């Protein structure tokens, strides 16, 4: 890849990341303002606000990390990647809790466990968010421990030990990523599968009953599944691309680094746009902002 295409992908990555930071920052501002004014926020909006805040930090760290890693040779020995690992793990868990929340609130299962969860889920959201921070902290500690051990092995000057240090870090981080990232991803998939089964069983029950003109349960199922389908596509692409990078299943040459980064972060950037446009509070805030801009002009 020549200099010009590389520069184009650098610009695309920066514009994409800054746009995502603007969108997530807007959502944090809107929901955070309501949170401060009313001293309360619906449980679903609370998860969305925390998810938007973590994604804002994730995109910011991605810009900083990529520029330092690409333009500064000495950055290879920096520990900023540990901070990125913490934010990324927290983002994964916030994403999974959002899917779990939709699944529990909307699904129509009659099992006592689901009834108990439906009753408890809203009050449990702050604890789930705190658990996400704890999981992120454990992920950061694990990543930092592996980084320190590998760097100590590579800094001893022994060629054999240096090679073993690189191999150790490669395997360590692969298993670390599989444990810390794939676990919340499977929880996310399970929530979507359960929501689909709930919709299927609800439609089967409706066949044996007189159809109602306004079936709110079916509408809620359909709306949630439409939103989560886009979420599933974008989230799955992000997870798979991260795992490919971590496990080195595909060789990514330096000349294609920025193109790969653009592809990796495109999914969650587009989902941030969907969250902004799909939130009634964000749409109202956008209308007010546009009216103020028109009035001032």
N, C-alpha and C positions, 0 to 999 in steps of 0.2 A: 504494500500500500504506500503510495507516495505521500508527500507532505500535505498536499491539498485535501485529499479525502480524510486524512487524520485530523486536520484542523476542522473540517466540516463536522466530524463526529464529536470533537471536543465541544464545539459550539452547540450542537444539538443536545449533548448531555447536560451542559450548563443551563441551557434554556429549559429543558425538561425538568431538571432538578429544582431550579428556581421557581418555575411555575407550580410544581408540586408543593414546595415550601410555602408559596403564597396561598394556595388553596387550603392547605392544612392549617396554616397560621390563621386564616380567615375563620375556619370552623372553630378553632380553639378560642379565638376572640369572641365569636358570637355565643358559643355555649358557655364559655367561662364568664362572660358578662352576666348571662342569665343566672348562672350558678351563684355569683356573688350578690346579685340583686335580690333574688328570691331565697337565698340560703338553702336551696334545694334544686335538684335536677333529676328528671326521670332516669331510671336505671339504664335504659338503652342509650340515651343521650350521654350519660356519664361514660359509658364504654367508648362511644364514638369520639368524645372529647379527648379521652386518654389515648385512643388510637391515633387521632390526628396529631396530638402532641408528640408521640413517639415517632411518627412518620416524618414530622417536621425535622426532628433531630437526626433521624436516619438519613434523609436526603442531604442535610447539611454536613454530616460526617462523611457521606459518600463523596461529596465534592472535595472536602479537605483531604480525605484519605487518598483519593485518586490523584489529585494534583501533587501532593507530597511524594507519593509513591512513584509517579511517572517522571517528575522533573528533578527530584532530589535523591541522589544515590544513597546518601547516609540515612535516609528515612527507613531503609530496609531493617534497621535495628530499633525502630521506634515501637511504642506500645499503644499507639492510638487505635490499632485494630481491636484491642481488648474492649475499649469503650464502644466501638461499633458493634462488637459481639453482644455486649450487654443490651444496647438499644434494639438490635435486631431480634434477640430472643424475647425481649419484652413485647415488641411489636407482634411477633408470632402468637404470643399468648393472648394479647388483647384481641387479635383477629379471631382466635378460636373461641374466646368467651363471648364475642358478639354473635357468632353463629350458634353457640349453645343457648344464649339468651333468646334468640329468635325461635329456636327449635322448641324450647321448653314453654315459652309463652303462647305459641301459635298451635303447636301440635295438639291433637285431640285424643291422645291415648288415654284409656281409662284405668291404666295400671296405678295402684296406690303410690308407687315410687314417683311416677310423673305428676300425680296430683300433689304430692308433698313438695316436689321440686318447683312446680308452678306457684305454689304458695310461698316458697322460701327464696326464689331466685332473685327477686328485686332487692330484698334486704341483704342478700349475700354478695351483691355486686362489689361493694367496697372491699370485702375480704378477698374476692377473686382478683381484683386489681392489685391489692397488696401482695397476693401470692405471685402474681406476674412479676412484680419487682424482685421478689425473693428468688424466683427462678432465674431472672436475669442476672442477679448478683452471683448465684451459684455458677451460672454459665461463664461469667467474667472471671471468677476465681479459678475455675477449671482451665479456661483459656490462658490466663496469666501464668498459672503453674506450669502448664506445658511449654509456654514460650520461654520462661526462665530456665527450665531444665534443658531445653534444646539449645538455647543461646550459650549456656555454660559449657555444654558439650562441644559446641562449634568454636568456642573462643579459646580452647585449650592449646591449639596449635597442632594437635595430632591429626593427620589427614584421615586416618581410619575412624577416629572418634568424631571428627567433623562430619564425615559421611553418615555415620550412625545417628548423629544428632539430627541431620536433615531427614533421614528416613523415619526416625522416631517422631519428629514433629508432623510429618506428613500423615502417618497412620493415626497419631493421637488426635489431630484436628479432624480427620475424617470421622472417627468414631464419636468425637465430641459433637460434631455437626449433626450426625445422624440421631444422637440421643436428644439434643437440645432443640432441634428444629423439626424433626419428623414427628416427635411425640405430640406437640400441639397441632400439627398438620393433620394427623390421624383423628384427633378429637374434632377438628373442623369437618373433615369428611364424614365422620360418624353422625354429626349433627345434621348435615344436609341429607344424608341417606334416611335418617329417621323422619325428617320433615317430609321427604318425598313419600315414604311409606304411610305417614299420617294422612297426607292428601289423598293417596290412593284408597285407603280404607274409608276415608270420609266420603269420597265419591261413590264407592261401592254401597255404602249405607244409604246414600241419597237416591240410588236407583230403586230401592225398595220402599221409599217413602214419597209422599207427594212433594214435588219440587217447589221450593219457596222462591218468590220473585227476587228477594234480596238475601242471598245466603252469605252472611258476613264471614263465616268460618272459611268457606271456599275462597272468597275474595282475599282474606288474610293469608291463607296458604299460598295462593297464586302470586300475590304481591311479594311476599317474602322469598318465594322460590325464584322469581324473576331477578330480584336483587342479588340473591345468593348465587345464582348461576353465573352472573358476570363476576362476582367475587371469586367463585371457584376457578374460573378460567384464568383470571389475572393472578390469583394467589398461587395456583398450581404452577403456572409458568415461572413465577418468581422462585418458588421452592426448587423446582427442577433445575433451573439455571444456576442457582447457588450451589446445589449439590454437584452438578457437573463441574463447576469451577473448583469446588473443594476436593472432590475425588479425582480430579484431573482425568475424567473419562474422555474428554476431548482436549486436544492440545490447542491452546489459545496463544497465538504468537503475539509478541509485543505490538506489532503493527496493527493488529485487530483488537487491541485492548479496549479502546474507547468505543468501538462499534459494539463489542460484547456488553460493555457497561450500559450503553443505551438500551439494548435489547433486554437486559436484566431488569432495569428499573422502569421500563415502559408500563408493565402490568399494574404495579401499585400506584404509579402516577395517574393512569387512566381511572383506576378505582377511586382515587381521591376526588377526581372530577365528578364521578357518579355519586359519591357521598354528598358533595356540595349541592349538586342539582337535585338529589333525591330527598334532601332534608327540608321540610317546610320552614323551619327556623332560618336556615341559610338562604332559602329563596326569598323570604320576606326581607332579610337583611340586605340581600343583593338589590331588591327592588327599591328599598329606601336609599341605598347608596347611589343607585343610578338616578333616582329622582333628585337627590341632592346635587349630583354632578350636572344634570340638565338645568336645574334652577340656578346654579352658580355660573353656568356658562351663558 
